[in-house]
Structures are given as C-alpha cells and as structure tokens.
C-alpha cells in the first residue's frame, strides 16, 4: 500500500503539533518514525488512521482519502495503545473477534496464529484469563498480533518494543522480517529505541515539532549514525 500525505496540519489549543507539506511512503516499505516526546509521532499515526480530524490537508492510502473511504480499513492493521484491546475478552476470543471483522473463520485465525507462536512464548493462549489480567508486555503482544493477524497490506505499530523483555524484542524484530518477507506489507513503526528501529526499517523519518526534520535511507543500517548525532546534539542543547 502507498501512503501519500500532503499539506497535513493538526493543532491542539492553538499549538501546531503536525505540519507536513509532503510525505510519501512507498508500497512495501518498512518505515521507522522517531522523535523526542511531543514530536508528533502518535498524532501523525492517528491522523493516518482517521482517528483524529485534520485542520487541513490530505492523507491518501492507495489513492483513497482516508476520511472519505472505508475500503482501506479492510487491508489495514494497527495497534496504537491498549484502547485498541477489548480487555474483558480472553486472547482467543479477541483474536477470533478481530479475525471475524476481517472475514476470517475461527479455523483461519487458529492457523494464522502459528506464525506468532515464538513471539507469544507460550504466555498468551490457553491461560483462561481475560486480557485485563495479563502483564503490560503480554497485552502489548496481543495488540501487535491483532494488528497483523489479517495479513494486512498496511501495518501501523506505535512503540511496539515498549514493555517487552529483551527476548521478546528480538522476537518481534524477527517476526516483522518474516511477515514482511511473506506479505510485502507496508509497515510504519514508531519507537524511541534507535537500534531497534534501524534494525528493521528501510527508511527512518525523524519528526521535530510536528515537522519532518530528516528522512534518512537506511541501507546497511546507515541511519543510526545520523540519528545518534541528532539526538546527542539535542540532548546537549537541552542541558
């Protein structure tokens, strides 16, 4: 899926938090989104998903305006925060519910969960408890899996490495590589962890005060140097 953003502006209480004249994400790209707190990463993701109204501008998925079309929703999977979960369901019930919303049978959902078994690490299924009773890390896993279970053309994950132990952080990076290799999905990921984001991304976009400050190709992991330089300079300036 191709994402096209033009003249996108969003403000809260008179403060502009997103101001992006032009941004394109090509079909099949894995794009990392980084920036300090308040840079506009989550707001941008919510605008792309039409969860927030825009002040002005356009977001198009495969040429369709997100605020005028519903078709893109059938081929998009996302996990922004725990509000995306239905925590009074068990994981099995929730995955079945998500699958059904994408037209998948219960057997198809079960079959698709096999890909995520290493990531779940025998901590999710068969526990006979509601999602609300799971740890923050396992809730995170449930949300990530729910975003990917339909094999969507476009996946959005906000801070997917949060709350995960080191083994699970390694597992999700491998999962993203396998998933992308199989389905060639366009994937947009935000993270504060520069090493993780550059490990999996073809390209990294750095936001500063809602604007695209850098857009760095990540061939052979080249983006990490530019990002480390930026955040070191920013940190020194703040102090």
Phi and psi restraints in degrees (value plus and minus 20) as a CYANA .aco file:
   2 UNK   PHI    -121.4   -81.4
   2 UNK   PSI     115.2   155.2
   3 UNK   PHI    -132.1   -92.1
   3 UNK   PSI     108.6   148.6
   4 UNK   PHI    -145.6  -105.6
   4 UNK   PSI     102.7   142.7
   5 UNK   PHI    -138.6   -98.6
   5 UNK   PSI     112.7   152.7
   6 UNK   PHI    -161.1  -121.1
   6 UNK   PSI     109.9   149.9
   7 UNK   PHI      31.1    71.1
   7 UNK   PSI      21.7    61.7
   8 UNK   PHI    -104.6   -64.6
   8 UNK   PSI     102.3   142.3
   9 UNK   PHI    -152.5  -112.5
   9 UNK   PSI     114.0   154.0
  10 UNK   PHI    -160.3  -120.3
  10 UNK   PSI     113.4   153.4
  11 UNK   PHI    -151.6  -111.6
  11 UNK   PSI     133.8   173.8
  12 UNK   PHI    -145.7  -105.7
  12 UNK   PSI     104.3   144.3
  13 UNK   PHI      31.8    71.8
  13 UNK   PSI      20.1    60.1
  14 UNK   PHI      65.3   105.3
  14 UNK   PSI     -24.3    15.7
  15 UNK   PHI    -122.4   -82.4
  15 UNK   PSI     103.3   143.3
  16 UNK   PHI     -95.7   -55.7
  16 UNK   PSI     102.8   142.8
  17 UNK   PHI    -129.8   -89.8
  17 UNK   PSI     -38.7     1.3
  18 UNK   PHI    -159.0  -119.0
  18 UNK   PSI     109.1   149.1
  19 UNK   PHI    -167.7  -127.7
  19 UNK   PSI      71.0   111.0
  20 UNK   PHI    -144.2  -104.2
  20 UNK   PSI      85.6   125.6
  21 UNK   PHI     -84.3   -44.3
  21 UNK   PSI     -65.9   -25.9
  22 UNK   PHI    -167.4  -127.4
  22 UNK   PSI     111.8   151.8
  23 UNK   PHI    -173.8  -133.8
  23 UNK   PSI     104.4   144.4
  24 UNK   PHI    -140.9  -100.9
  24 UNK   PSI     115.9   155.9
  25 UNK   PHI    -138.8   -98.8
  25 UNK   PSI     102.3   142.3
  26 UNK   PHI    -101.4   -61.4
  26 UNK   PSI     137.5   177.5
  27 UNK   PHI     -76.6   -36.6
  27 UNK   PSI     106.6   146.6
  28 UNK   PHI      65.6   105.6
  28 UNK   PSI     -18.2    21.8
  29 UNK   PHI     -98.8   -58.8
  29 UNK   PSI     127.6   167.6
  30 UNK   PHI    -125.9   -85.9
  30 UNK   PSI      95.3   135.3
  31 UNK   PHI    -137.5   -97.5
  31 UNK   PSI     108.0   148.0
  32 UNK   PHI    -113.6   -73.6
  32 UNK   PSI     123.8   163.8
  33 UNK   PHI    -142.5  -102.5
  33 UNK   PSI      99.3   139.3
  34 UNK   PHI    -149.2  -109.2
  34 UNK   PSI     145.6   185.6
  35 UNK   PHI     138.4   178.4
  35 UNK   PSI     138.3   178.3
  36 UNK   PHI     -87.2   -47.2
  36 UNK   PSI     147.8   187.8
  37 UNK   PHI     -74.6   -34.6
  37 UNK   PSI     114.8   154.8
  38 UNK   PHI      63.9   103.9
  38 UNK   PSI     -12.8    27.2
  39 UNK   PHI     -94.2   -54.2
  39 UNK   PSI     -38.6     1.4
  40 UNK   PHI      88.8   128.8
  40 UNK   PSI      -9.2    30.8
  41 UNK   PHI     -82.5   -42.5
  41 UNK   PSI     -74.5   -34.5
  42 UNK   PHI     -87.3   -47.3
  42 UNK   PSI     -57.7   -17.7
  43 UNK   PHI     -80.8   -40.8
  43 UNK   PSI     -63.1   -23.1
  44 UNK   PHI     -80.9   -40.9
  44 UNK   PSI     -63.5   -23.5
  45 UNK   PHI     -82.3   -42.3
  45 UNK   PSI     -61.1   -21.1
  46 UNK   PHI     -87.3   -47.3
  46 UNK   PSI     -53.9   -13.9
  47 UNK   PHI     -87.3   -47.3
  47 UNK   PSI     -61.5   -21.5
  48 UNK   PHI     -80.2   -40.2
  48 UNK   PSI     -58.3   -18.3
  49 UNK   PHI    -106.0   -66.0
  49 UNK   PSI     -15.5    24.5
  50 UNK   PHI      38.6    78.6
  50 UNK   PSI      13.9    53.9
  51 UNK   PHI    -109.5   -69.5
  51 UNK   PSI     -33.8     6.2
  52 UNK   PHI    -147.1  -107.1
  52 UNK   PSI     126.6   166.6
  53 UNK   PHI     -98.9   -58.9
  53 UNK   PSI     126.8   166.8
  54 UNK   PHI    -112.1   -72.1
  54 UNK   PSI     131.7   171.7
  55 UNK   PHI     -94.2   -54.2
  55 UNK   PSI     -61.2   -21.2
  56 UNK   PHI    -183.5  -143.5
  56 UNK   PSI     149.1   189.1
  57 UNK   PHI      76.1   116.1
  57 UNK   PSI    -197.6  -157.6
  58 UNK   PHI    -157.1  -117.1
  58 UNK   PSI     126.4   166.4
  59 UNK   PHI    -145.1  -105.1
  59 UNK   PSI     103.0   143.0
  60 UNK   PHI    -139.7   -99.7
  60 UNK   PSI     113.5   153.5
  61 UNK   PHI    -132.6   -92.6
  61 UNK   PSI      97.3   137.3
  62 UNK   PHI      31.8    71.8
  62 UNK   PSI      20.4    60.4
  63 UNK   PHI      62.4   102.4
  63 UNK   PSI     -22.3    17.7
  64 UNK   PHI    -122.5   -82.5
  64 UNK   PSI     108.7   148.7
  65 UNK   PHI     -84.4   -44.4
  65 UNK   PSI     107.6   147.6
  66 UNK   PHI     -85.2   -45.2
  66 UNK   PSI     -46.6    -6.6
  67 UNK   PHI    -108.2   -68.2
  67 UNK   PSI     -21.2    18.8
  68 UNK   PHI    -142.2  -102.2
  68 UNK   PSI     -25.6    14.4
  69 UNK   PHI    -151.8  -111.8
  69 UNK   PSI     129.9   169.9
  70 UNK   PHI    -128.5   -88.5
  70 UNK   PSI     -31.9     8.1
  71 UNK   PHI     -82.2   -42.2
  71 UNK   PSI     -55.1   -15.1
  72 UNK   PHI     -83.1   -43.1
  72 UNK   PSI     -44.8    -4.8
  73 UNK   PHI     -85.8   -45.8
  73 UNK   PSI     -48.5    -8.5
  74 UNK   PHI     -91.5   -51.5
  74 UNK   PSI     -36.0     4.0
  75 UNK   PHI    -144.0  -104.0
  75 UNK   PSI       2.3    42.3
  76 UNK   PHI    -146.1  -106.1
  76 UNK   PSI     115.9   155.9
  77 UNK   PHI    -145.0  -105.0
  77 UNK   PSI     121.3   161.3
  78 UNK   PHI    -170.1  -130.1
  78 UNK   PSI     131.6   171.6
  79 UNK   PHI    -164.4  -124.4
  79 UNK   PSI      92.6   132.6
  80 UNK   PHI    -122.5   -82.5
  80 UNK   PSI     -67.7   -27.7
  81 UNK   PHI    -178.7  -138.7
  81 UNK   PSI    -198.4  -158.4
  82 UNK   PHI     -85.2   -45.2
  82 UNK   PSI     -35.5     4.5
  83 UNK   PHI     -83.4   -43.4
  83 UNK   PSI     -36.3     3.7
  84 UNK   PHI    -100.5   -60.5
  84 UNK   PSI     -31.0     9.0
  85 UNK   PHI    -113.6   -73.6
  85 UNK   PSI     134.4   174.4
  86 UNK   PHI    -128.4   -88.4
  86 UNK   PSI      75.4   115.4
  87 UNK   PHI     -99.3   -59.3
  87 UNK   PSI     -23.7    16.3
  88 UNK   PHI    -113.9   -73.9
  88 UNK   PSI     -10.6    29.4
  89 UNK   PHI    -124.0   -84.0
  89 UNK   PSI     137.5   177.5
  90 UNK   PHI     -96.4   -56.4
  90 UNK   PSI     143.0   183.0
  91 UNK   PHI     -75.4   -35.4
  91 UNK   PSI     -62.5   -22.5
  92 UNK   PHI     -79.4   -39.4
  92 UNK   PSI     -64.8   -24.8
  93 UNK   PHI     -85.0   -45.0
  93 UNK   PSI     -60.6   -20.6
  94 UNK   PHI     -87.3   -47.3
  94 UNK   PSI     -64.9   -24.9
  95 UNK   PHI     -82.3   -42.3
  95 UNK   PSI     -59.0   -19.0
  96 UNK   PHI     -84.3   -44.3
  96 UNK   PSI     -60.6   -20.6
  97 UNK   PHI     -83.2   -43.2
  97 UNK   PSI     -66.8   -26.8
  98 UNK   PHI     -82.9   -42.9
  98 UNK   PSI     -65.2   -25.2
  99 UNK   PHI     -79.2   -39.2
  99 UNK   PSI     -63.3   -23.3
 100 UNK   PHI     -81.7   -41.7
 100 UNK   PSI     -56.2   -16.2
 101 UNK   PHI     -86.5   -46.5
 101 UNK   PSI     -40.4    -0.4
 102 UNK   PHI    -121.4   -81.4
 102 UNK   PSI     -11.5    28.5
 103 UNK   PHI      62.7   102.7
 103 UNK   PSI      -0.3    39.7
 104 UNK   PHI    -115.5   -75.5
 104 UNK   PSI     122.1   162.1
 105 UNK   PHI     -98.4   -58.4
 105 UNK   PSI     146.8   186.8
 106 UNK   PHI     -81.3   -41.3
 106 UNK   PSI     -59.0   -19.0
 107 UNK   PHI     -85.7   -45.7
 107 UNK   PSI     -58.2   -18.2
 108 UNK   PHI     -85.4   -45.4
 108 UNK   PSI     -58.9   -18.9
 109 UNK   PHI     -83.2   -43.2
 109 UNK   PSI     -65.9   -25.9
 110 UNK   PHI     -78.6   -38.6
 110 UNK   PSI     -63.1   -23.1
 111 UNK   PHI     -83.6   -43.6
 111 UNK   PSI     -60.2   -20.2
 112 UNK   PHI     -93.4   -53.4
 112 UNK   PSI     -44.4    -4.4
 113 UNK   PHI     -88.0   -48.0
 113 UNK   PSI     -37.9     2.1
 114 UNK   PHI     -77.9   -37.9
 114 UNK   PSI     -60.0   -20.0
 115 UNK   PHI     -78.0   -38.0
 115 UNK   PSI     -49.9    -9.9
 116 UNK   PHI    -115.4   -75.4
 116 UNK   PSI     -17.1    22.9
 117 UNK   PHI     -78.2   -38.2
 117 UNK   PSI     -65.3   -25.3
 118 UNK   PHI     -80.2   -40.2
 118 UNK   PSI     -58.2   -18.2
 119 UNK   PHI     -88.0   -48.0
 119 UNK   PSI     -58.7   -18.7
 120 UNK   PHI     -90.5   -50.5
 120 UNK   PSI     -47.4    -7.4
 121 UNK   PHI      33.6    73.6
 121 UNK   PSI      17.2    57.2
 122 UNK   PHI      38.3    78.3
 122 UNK   PSI       8.4    48.4
 123 UNK   PHI    -133.3   -93.3
 123 UNK   PSI     -22.4    17.6
 124 UNK   PHI    -132.8   -92.8
 124 UNK   PSI     -76.6   -36.6
 125 UNK   PHI    -103.7   -63.7
 125 UNK   PSI     129.3   169.3
 126 UNK   PHI      55.0    95.0
 126 UNK   PSI      -3.5    36.5
 127 UNK   PHI    -114.0   -74.0
 127 UNK   PSI     -28.8    11.2
 128 UNK   PHI      35.0    75.0
 128 UNK   PSI      25.9    65.9
 129 UNK   PHI    -165.6  -125.6
 129 UNK   PSI     137.8   177.8
 130 UNK   PHI     -95.7   -55.7
 130 UNK   PSI     137.8   177.8
 131 UNK   PHI     -76.5   -36.5
 131 UNK   PSI     -56.7   -16.7
 132 UNK   PHI     -82.1   -42.1
 132 UNK   PSI     -38.7     1.3
 133 UNK   PHI    -110.0   -70.0
 133 UNK   PSI     -25.0    15.0
 134 UNK   PHI    -103.1   -63.1
 134 UNK   PSI     140.5   180.5
 135 UNK   PHI     -87.3   -47.3
 135 UNK   PSI     144.4   184.4
 136 UNK   PHI     -79.0   -39.0
 136 UNK   PSI     -60.2   -20.2
 137 UNK   PHI     -84.1   -44.1
 137 UNK   PSI     -61.5   -21.5
 138 UNK   PHI     -94.7   -54.7
 138 UNK   PSI     -51.9   -11.9
 139 UNK   PHI     -81.0   -41.0
 139 UNK   PSI     -60.4   -20.4
 140 UNK   PHI     -79.8   -39.8
 140 UNK   PSI     -65.1   -25.1
 141 UNK   PHI     -80.7   -40.7
 141 UNK   PSI     -64.2   -24.2
 142 UNK   PHI     -79.7   -39.7
 142 UNK   PSI     -63.6   -23.6
 143 UNK   PHI     -84.7   -44.7
 143 UNK   PSI     -62.5   -22.5
 144 UNK   PHI     -83.2   -43.2
 144 UNK   PSI     -66.2   -26.2
 145 UNK   PHI     -81.7   -41.7
 145 UNK   PSI     -62.0   -22.0
 146 UNK   PHI     -82.7   -42.7
 146 UNK   PSI     -50.2   -10.2
 147 UNK   PHI     -93.4   -53.4
 147 UNK   PSI     -41.5    -1.5
 148 UNK   PHI    -130.3   -90.3
 148 UNK   PSI     -31.3     8.7
 149 UNK   PHI     -85.9   -45.9
 149 UNK   PSI     -44.3    -4.3
 150 UNK   PHI    -105.3   -65.3
 150 UNK   PSI     -18.7    21.3
 151 UNK   PHI      35.0    75.0
 151 UNK   PSI      33.2    73.2
 152 UNK   PHI     -89.8   -49.8
 152 UNK   PSI     138.1   178.1
 153 UNK   PHI     -92.7   -52.7
 153 UNK   PSI     -44.5    -4.5
 154 UNK   PHI    -156.5  -116.5
 154 UNK   PSI     107.1   147.1
 155 UNK   PHI    -141.5  -101.5
 155 UNK   PSI     110.9   150.9
 156 UNK   PHI    -139.8   -99.8
 156 UNK   PSI     104.9   144.9
 157 UNK   PHI    -150.5  -110.5
 157 UNK   PSI     101.5   141.5
 158 UNK   PHI    -118.5   -78.5
 158 UNK   PSI      96.1   136.1
 159 UNK   PHI      31.1    71.1
 159 UNK   PSI      35.5    75.5
 160 UNK   PHI     -87.7   -47.7
 160 UNK   PSI     -37.9     2.1
 161 UNK   PHI    -104.5   -64.5
 161 UNK   PSI     -30.7     9.3
 162 UNK   PHI     -80.0   -40.0
 162 UNK   PSI     121.6   161.6
 163 UNK   PHI      49.9    89.9
 163 UNK   PSI     -22.8    17.2
 164 UNK   PHI    -109.2   -69.2
 164 UNK   PSI     121.6   161.6
 165 UNK   PHI     -92.7   -52.7
 165 UNK   PSI     146.6   186.6
 166 UNK   PHI     -75.6   -35.6
 166 UNK   PSI     -59.4   -19.4
 167 UNK   PHI     -83.5   -43.5
 167 UNK   PSI     -60.9   -20.9
 168 UNK   PHI     -90.8   -50.8
 168 UNK   PSI     -51.1   -11.1
 169 UNK   PHI     -84.7   -44.7
 169 UNK   PSI     -60.3   -20.3
 170 UNK   PHI     -85.1   -45.1
 170 UNK   PSI     -62.5   -22.5
 171 UNK   PHI     -82.6   -42.6
 171 UNK   PSI     -61.0   -21.0
 172 UNK   PHI     -89.5   -49.5
 172 UNK   PSI     -52.9   -12.9
 173 UNK   PHI     -84.7   -44.7
 173 UNK   PSI     -61.6   -21.6
 174 UNK   PHI     -86.9   -46.9
 174 UNK   PSI     -59.7   -19.7
 175 UNK   PHI     -79.7   -39.7
 175 UNK   PSI     -64.6   -24.6
 176 UNK   PHI     -83.3   -43.3
 176 UNK   PSI     -59.5   -19.5
 177 UNK   PHI     -84.4   -44.4
 177 UNK   PSI     -65.4   -25.4
 178 UNK   PHI     -84.8   -44.8
 178 UNK   PSI     -66.6   -26.6
 179 UNK   PHI     -80.1   -40.1
 179 UNK   PSI     -66.1   -26.1
 180 UNK   PHI     -85.5   -45.5
 180 UNK   PSI     -59.1   -19.1
 181 UNK   PHI     -83.5   -43.5
 181 UNK   PSI     -54.9   -14.9
 182 UNK   PHI    -100.4   -60.4
 182 UNK   PSI     -60.8   -20.8
 183 UNK   PHI    -136.2   -96.2
 183 UNK   PSI     -25.8    14.2
 184 UNK   PHI      30.5    70.5
 184 UNK   PSI      17.6    57.6
 185 UNK   PHI     -90.1   -50.1
 185 UNK   PSI     129.7   169.7
 186 UNK   PHI     -99.0   -59.0
 186 UNK   PSI     109.2   149.2
 187 UNK   PHI    -148.5  -108.5
 187 UNK   PSI     108.9   148.9
 188 UNK   PHI    -137.6   -97.6
 188 UNK   PSI     101.3   141.3
 189 UNK   PHI    -148.0  -108.0
 189 UNK   PSI     114.1   154.1
 190 UNK   PHI    -125.7   -85.7
 190 UNK   PSI     131.2   171.2
 191 UNK   PHI    -185.9  -145.9
 191 UNK   PSI     130.1   170.1
 192 UNK   PHI    -107.7   -67.7
 192 UNK   PSI     -31.9     8.1
 193 UNK   PHI    -109.9   -69.9
 193 UNK   PSI      86.1   126.1
 194 UNK   PHI     -87.3   -47.3
 194 UNK   PSI     -57.0   -17.0
 195 UNK   PHI     -86.4   -46.4
 195 UNK   PSI     -64.5   -24.5
 196 UNK   PHI     -83.2   -43.2
 196 UNK   PSI     -64.9   -24.9
 197 UNK   PHI     -86.6   -46.6
 197 UNK   PSI     -57.8   -17.8
 198 UNK   PHI     -97.9   -57.9
 198 UNK   PSI     -40.5    -0.5
 199 UNK   PHI     -85.5   -45.5
 199 UNK   PSI     -52.2   -12.2
 200 UNK   PHI    -131.8   -91.8
 200 UNK   PSI     -32.3     7.7
 201 UNK   PHI    -117.3   -77.3
 201 UNK   PSI     122.8   162.8
 202 UNK   PHI     -97.6   -57.6
 202 UNK   PSI     -42.2    -2.2
 203 UNK   PHI    -178.9  -138.9
 203 UNK   PSI     124.4   164.4
 204 UNK   PHI    -146.4  -106.4
 204 UNK   PSI     109.1   149.1
 205 UNK   PHI    -126.7   -86.7
 205 UNK   PSI     105.3   145.3
 206 UNK   PHI    -123.4   -83.4
 206 UNK   PSI     100.5   140.5
 207 UNK   PHI    -117.7   -77.7
 207 UNK   PSI     120.8   160.8
 208 UNK   PHI    -159.0  -119.0
 208 UNK   PSI      99.6   139.6
 209 UNK   PHI      31.8    71.8
 209 UNK   PSI      20.6    60.6
 210 UNK   PHI      60.9   100.9
 210 UNK   PSI     -19.2    20.8
 211 UNK   PHI    -133.1   -93.1
 211 UNK   PSI     133.5   173.5
 212 UNK   PHI     -96.1   -56.1
 212 UNK   PSI      87.1   127.1
 213 UNK   PHI    -107.2   -67.2
 213 UNK   PSI     -58.3   -18.3
 214 UNK   PHI    -162.0  -122.0
 214 UNK   PSI     128.2   168.2
 215 UNK   PHI    -155.2  -115.2
 215 UNK   PSI      80.9   120.9
 216 UNK   PHI    -132.9   -92.9
 216 UNK   PSI     102.8   142.8
 217 UNK   PHI     -85.2   -45.2
 217 UNK   PSI     126.0   166.0
 218 UNK   PHI    -140.2  -100.2
 218 UNK   PSI      21.5    61.5
 219 UNK   PHI     -85.8   -45.8
 219 UNK   PSI     108.0   148.0
 220 UNK   PHI      37.8    77.8
 220 UNK   PSI       9.1    49.1
 221 UNK   PHI      51.9    91.9
 221 UNK   PSI       5.0    45.0
 222 UNK   PHI     -87.3   -47.3
 222 UNK   PSI     -42.2    -2.2
 223 UNK   PHI     -88.1   -48.1
 223 UNK   PSI     -46.6    -6.6
 224 UNK   PHI     -81.1   -41.1
 224 UNK   PSI     -56.2   -16.2
 225 UNK   PHI     -84.3   -44.3
 225 UNK   PSI     -68.0   -28.0
 226 UNK   PHI     -82.7   -42.7
 226 UNK   PSI     -59.0   -19.0
 227 UNK   PHI     -90.0   -50.0
 227 UNK   PSI     -63.0   -23.0
 228 UNK   PHI     -81.2   -41.2
 228 UNK   PSI     -60.1   -20.1
 229 UNK   PHI     -83.1   -43.1
 229 UNK   PSI     -64.7   -24.7
 230 UNK   PHI     -82.7   -42.7
 230 UNK   PSI     -70.5   -30.5
 231 UNK   PHI     -91.3   -51.3
 231 UNK   PSI     -50.0   -10.0
 232 UNK   PHI     -86.1   -46.1
 232 UNK   PSI     -64.9   -24.9
 233 UNK   PHI     -84.0   -44.0
 233 UNK   PSI     -62.3   -22.3
 234 UNK   PHI     -82.0   -42.0
 234 UNK   PSI     -63.1   -23.1
 235 UNK   PHI     -84.2   -44.2
 235 UNK   PSI     -63.3   -23.3
 236 UNK   PHI     -83.3   -43.3
 236 UNK   PSI     -62.1   -22.1
 237 UNK   PHI     -82.6   -42.6
 237 UNK   PSI     -60.1   -20.1
 238 UNK   PHI     -86.6   -46.6
 238 UNK   PSI     -48.3    -8.3
